[in-house]
Amino acid sequence: MPVKHDLLQDLGLTKEAVSKCRSENAHLNQLFIQYNEKDAEVVEAEAQEAIGVSDEVLKKLKEQRLLIKDKIAKLLNV
């Protein structure tokens, strides 16, 4: 069963630290929103892979999610 990606664990940050940064930086907050939306798309695609979602589509979604993660990491200096 597909599960959401734990971005905070990947970044090595606490929920509290990220919440503070998000409240102080609207662009960062928007990136987190985009990341969560893209992650939900990946999870949905993984769940539907057996019923017709191609590997190429799944790969593209994961690449898009990674690009957003990289932008977040850059803004947080991690």
Backbone hydrogen bonds in HBPLUS format (Angstrom, degrees):
<---DONOR---> <-ACCEPTOR-->    atom                        ^
c    i                          cat <-CA-CA->   ^        H-A-AA   ^      H-
h    n   atom  resd res      DA  || num        DHA   H-A  angle D-A-AA Bond
n    s   type  num  typ     dist DA aas  dist angle  dist       angle   num
A0010-ASP N   A0006-ASP O   3.16 MM   4  6.45 159.3  2.20 147.3 153.4     1
A0011-LEU N   A0007-LEU O   2.91 MM   4  6.18 151.6  1.99 152.6 160.5     2
A0012-GLY N   A0008-LEU O   2.87 MM   4  5.94 121.0  2.22 136.3 152.1     3
A0013-LEU N   A0008-LEU O   3.08 MM   5  5.35 161.0  2.11 149.8 152.2     4
A0012-GLY N   A0009-GLN O   3.11 MM   3  4.91 137.8  2.29  93.0 105.4     5
A0018-VAL N   A0014-THR O   3.12 MM   4  6.35 164.2  2.15 151.3 155.4     6
A0019-SER N   A0015-LYS O   2.86 MM   4  6.00 156.8  1.92 147.7 154.8     7
A0020-LYS N   A0016-GLU O   3.05 MM   4  6.26 157.8  2.10 148.9 153.9     8
A0021-CYS N   A0017-ALA O   3.12 MM   4  6.40 163.1  2.15 146.3 150.6     9
A0022-ARG N   A0018-VAL O   2.81 MM   4  5.99 160.6  1.85 155.0 160.7    10
A0023-SER N   A0019-SER O   2.98 MM   4  6.15 151.6  2.06 145.0 152.0    11
A0024-GLU N   A0020-LYS O   3.22 MM   4  6.44 132.5  2.46 139.7 151.6    12
A0024-GLU N   A0021-CYS O   3.16 MM   3  5.17 135.1  2.37  96.0 108.3    13
A0025-ASN N   A0021-CYS O   3.05 MM   4  6.13 120.1  2.42 142.8 157.6    14
A0025-ASN N   A0022-ARG O   3.38 MM   3  5.21 148.8  2.49  94.6 103.2    15
A0029-ASN N   A0025-ASN O   2.97 MM   4  6.28 159.9  2.01 152.8 159.1    16
A0030-GLN N   A0026-ALA O   2.92 MM   4  6.18 155.2  1.98 146.5 152.8    17
A0031-LEU N   A0027-HIS O   2.96 MM   4  6.29 151.2  2.04 147.5 155.5    18
A0032-PHE N   A0028-LEU O   3.01 MM   4  6.36 153.8  2.08 151.6 158.2    19
A0033-ILE N   A0029-ASN O   3.03 MM   4  6.37 153.4  2.11 147.4 154.9    20
A0034-GLN N   A0030-GLN O   2.90 MM   4  6.19 161.6  1.93 150.7 155.5    21
A0035-TYR N   A0031-LEU O   2.78 MM   4  5.99 156.0  1.84 148.1 155.4    22
A0036-ASN N   A0032-PHE O   2.93 MM   4  6.13 165.8  1.95 150.7 153.7    23
A0037-GLU N   A0033-ILE O   3.00 MM   4  6.25 155.3  2.06 148.8 155.8    24
A0038-LYS N   A0034-GLN O   2.89 MM   4  6.11 162.8  1.92 152.3 156.9    25
A0039-ASP N   A0035-TYR O   2.77 MM   4  5.96 157.0  1.82 153.7 160.9    26
A0040-ALA N   A0036-ASN O   3.00 MM   4  6.16 152.0  2.08 140.0 146.9    27
A0041-GLU N   A0037-GLU O   3.09 MM   4  6.43 147.6  2.20 142.0 150.8    28
A0042-VAL N   A0038-LYS O   2.94 MM   4  6.30 151.9  2.02 148.3 155.9    29
A0043-VAL N   A0039-ASP O   2.93 MM   4  6.22 164.7  1.95 154.3 157.6    30
A0044-GLU N   A0040-ALA O   2.95 MM   4  6.12 159.9  1.99 145.4 151.1    31
A0045-ALA N   A0041-GLU O   2.85 MM   4  6.04 158.1  1.90 147.1 153.5    32
A0046-GLU N   A0042-VAL O   2.83 MM   4  6.06 157.3  1.88 153.7 159.9    33
A0047-ALA N   A0043-VAL O   3.00 MM   4  6.20 150.8  2.08 144.1 152.0    34
A0048-GLN N   A0044-GLU O   3.02 MM   4  6.25 140.3  2.18 142.0 152.8    35
A0049-GLU N   A0045-ALA O   2.89 MM   4  5.83 105.4  2.46 138.5 155.5    36
A0049-GLU N   A0046-GLU O   3.39 MM   3  5.05 159.0  2.43  93.9  99.9    37
A0051-ILE N   A0048-GLN O   2.78 MM   3  5.24 147.0  1.89 113.1 124.1    38
A0052-GLY N   A0049-GLU O   3.42 MM   3  5.59 156.0  2.48 113.2 109.3    39
A0058-LEU N   A0054-SER O   3.13 MM   4  6.44 165.9  2.15 151.8 155.3    40
A0059-LYS N   A0055-ASP O   2.82 MM   4  5.99 157.2  1.87 148.9 155.7    41
A0060-LYS N   A0056-GLU O   2.99 MM   4  6.16 157.7  2.04 145.6 151.1    42
A0061-LEU N   A0057-VAL O   3.03 MM   4  6.30 159.3  2.07 151.4 156.6    43
A0062-LYS N   A0058-LEU O   3.02 MM   4  6.26 159.6  2.06 150.0 155.4    44
A0063-GLU N   A0059-LYS O   2.93 MM   4  6.18 151.0  2.02 147.3 155.6    45
A0064-GLN N   A0060-LYS O   2.98 MM   4  6.25 155.8  2.04 148.8 154.9    46
A0065-ARG N   A0061-LEU O   2.95 MM   4  6.22 156.3  2.00 148.0 154.7    47
A0066-LEU N   A0062-LYS O   2.94 MM   4  6.14 154.4  2.00 144.9 151.7    48
A0067-LEU N   A0063-GLU O   3.02 MM   4  6.30 151.8  2.10 146.6 153.5    49
A0068-ILE N   A0064-GLN O   3.22 MM   4  6.53 156.4  2.28 146.8 152.1    50
A0069-LYS N   A0065-ARG O   2.96 MM   4  6.25 158.1  2.01 148.7 155.4    51
A0070-ASP N   A0066-LEU O   2.87 MM   4  6.11 156.8  1.93 151.2 156.8    52
A0071-LYS N   A0067-LEU O   3.13 MM   4  6.42 151.1  2.22 142.7 149.7    53
A0072-ILE N   A0068-ILE O   3.00 MM   4  6.32 156.6  2.06 151.5 157.9    54
A0073-ALA N   A0069-LYS O   2.86 MM   4  6.12 166.0  1.88 156.6 160.2    55
A0074-LYS N   A0070-ASP O   2.96 MM   4  6.11 153.5  2.03 143.1 150.3    56
A0075-LEU N   A0071-LYS O   3.06 MM   4  6.32 159.0  2.11 147.1 152.0    57
A0076-LEU N   A0072-ILE O   2.96 MM   4  6.21 146.1  2.08 149.3 159.5    58
A0077-ASN N   A0073-ALA O   2.89 MM   4  5.87 107.7  2.42 136.0 152.8    59
A0078-VAL N   A0073-ALA O   3.02 MM   5  5.21 167.4  2.04 145.0 148.7    60
A0077-ASN N   A0074-LYS O   3.19 MM   3  4.98 152.8  2.26  96.4 104.5    61
